[in-house]
């Protein structure tokens, strides 16, 4: 049976992945008790003996874990941001490119996408790839996440307060660690202006990219933008392009699921469009994506353990 070791199983993403794999009969999860988890030799043994290793660690700790792997046996999925633009690592967003799942299936090292980049790239990458959005276009992305995206520290900060802030903008220095990932994997030649925020709810995410189509050289229509996205994700069970005419989009729309919904709402008279993605920051944005990548790499049902 295929064995899986989650290094960092006590963290937010690690716990979520462990829960998703519990009860699976096609996988065996390797666990270390508290004493052995803190024993460097026991941890190194688990890292080298498992068929698959999922790293749910801070960036530097993830790099250290990879350095401990001396065996050719384990294939690695890194849920940190340490290797998302690193040479030799495959980006773990199977729907993003037409052959994305094939590359993941063959990979030895896969970097799990970040939650914000998942929504952003799903909206922008097909437009850049087809030339509808110029690669040198100045792009802005506004996003709001549930507080669980900040891990245990932020969860405690919000859940221990009687009246936590309902909305808090952050990364005001415009140097968020997700920006390199968003730039490289979108194909943009300039980094997007990324404006993230946290809301006082545990899970959920809205990512929005506004575009002034009328200012673009090719002046694309709203319908043309929607068509590019619809064709890019046709037949994908977890990603859909909705044309439902909703007057408002709820941040918690996909909380508790592994779905990703994209919407294109615009006005051809003004030449403006709002590209909007909704997802669960712990689902398609973290643990769900890691399990999906594990399934693909192991040749199992890609949707096993997921809520589609």
Secondary structure as the mmCIF struct_conf table of DSSP 4:
data_model
#
loop_
_struct_conf.conf_type_id
_struct_conf.id
_struct_conf.beg_label_comp_id
_struct_conf.beg_label_asym_id
_struct_conf.beg_label_seq_id
_struct_conf.end_label_comp_id
_struct_conf.end_label_asym_id
_struct_conf.end_label_seq_id
STRN STRN1 UNK A 2 UNK A 7
TURN_TY1_P TURN_TY1_P1 UNK A 8 UNK A 10
BEND BEND1 UNK A 11 UNK A 11
HELX_RH_AL_P HELX_RH_AL_P1 UNK A 12 UNK A 21
TURN_TY1_P TURN_TY1_P2 UNK A 22 UNK A 23
BEND BEND2 UNK A 25 UNK A 26
STRN STRN2 UNK A 27 UNK A 30
HELX_RH_AL_P HELX_RH_AL_P2 UNK A 34 UNK A 37
TURN_TY1_P TURN_TY1_P3 UNK A 38 UNK A 38
HELX_RH_AL_P HELX_RH_AL_P3 UNK A 40 UNK A 49
BEND BEND3 UNK A 50 UNK A 51
STRN STRN3 UNK A 52 UNK A 55
BEND BEND4 UNK A 57 UNK A 57
HELX_RH_AL_P HELX_RH_AL_P4 UNK A 59 UNK A 68
BEND BEND5 UNK A 72 UNK A 73
STRN STRN4 UNK A 75 UNK A 78
BEND BEND6 UNK A 80 UNK A 81
TURN_TY1_P TURN_TY1_P4 UNK A 82 UNK A 85
TURN_TY1_P TURN_TY1_P5 UNK A 87 UNK A 88
STRN STRN5 UNK A 90 UNK A 91
TURN_TY1_P TURN_TY1_P6 UNK A 94 UNK A 96
BEND BEND7 UNK A 97 UNK A 97
TURN_TY1_P TURN_TY1_P7 UNK A 98 UNK A 99
HELX_RH_AL_P HELX_RH_AL_P5 UNK A 100 UNK A 106
BEND BEND8 UNK A 108 UNK A 108
STRN STRN6 UNK A 109 UNK A 111
HELX_LH_PP_P HELX_LH_PP_P1 UNK A 112 UNK A 114
HELX_RH_AL_P HELX_RH_AL_P6 UNK A 115 UNK A 129
TURN_TY1_P TURN_TY1_P8 UNK A 130 UNK A 131
BEND BEND9 UNK A 132 UNK A 133
TURN_TY1_P TURN_TY1_P9 UNK A 135 UNK A 136
STRN STRN7 UNK A 140 UNK A 146
HELX_RH_3T_P HELX_RH_3T_P1 UNK A 147 UNK A 150
HELX_RH_AL_P HELX_RH_AL_P7 UNK A 151 UNK A 159
TURN_TY1_P TURN_TY1_P10 UNK A 160 UNK A 160
BEND BEND10 UNK A 162 UNK A 163
BEND BEND11 UNK A 166 UNK A 166
STRN STRN8 UNK A 167 UNK A 169
TURN_TY1_P TURN_TY1_P11 UNK A 172 UNK A 173
BEND BEND12 UNK A 174 UNK A 174
TURN_TY1_P TURN_TY1_P12 UNK A 177 UNK A 178
HELX_RH_AL_P HELX_RH_AL_P8 UNK A 179 UNK A 186
TURN_TY1_P TURN_TY1_P13 UNK A 187 UNK A 187
BEND BEND13 UNK A 189 UNK A 190
STRN STRN9 UNK A 193 UNK A 199
BEND BEND14 UNK A 200 UNK A 203
STRN STRN10 UNK A 205 UNK A 212
HELX_RH_3T_P HELX_RH_3T_P2 UNK A 213 UNK A 215
BEND BEND15 UNK A 216 UNK A 216
TURN_TY1_P TURN_TY1_P14 UNK A 217 UNK A 218
HELX_RH_AL_P HELX_RH_AL_P9 UNK A 222 UNK A 232
TURN_TY1_P TURN_TY1_P15 UNK A 233 UNK A 235
BEND BEND16 UNK A 237 UNK A 238
STRN STRN11 UNK A 239 UNK A 242
BEND BEND17 UNK A 247 UNK A 247
TURN_TY1_P TURN_TY1_P16 UNK A 251 UNK A 256
BEND BEND18 UNK A 257 UNK A 257
STRN STRN12 UNK A 260 UNK A 267
TURN_TY1_P TURN_TY1_P17 UNK A 268 UNK A 271
STRN STRN13 UNK A 272 UNK A 279
TURN_TY1_P TURN_TY1_P18 UNK A 281 UNK A 282
HELX_RH_PI_P HELX_RH_PI_P1 UNK A 283 UNK A 287
HELX_RH_AL_P HELX_RH_AL_P10 UNK A 288 UNK A 297
TURN_TY1_P TURN_TY1_P19 UNK A 298 UNK A 299
BEND BEND19 UNK A 300 UNK A 300
TURN_TY1_P TURN_TY1_P20 UNK A 302 UNK A 305
#
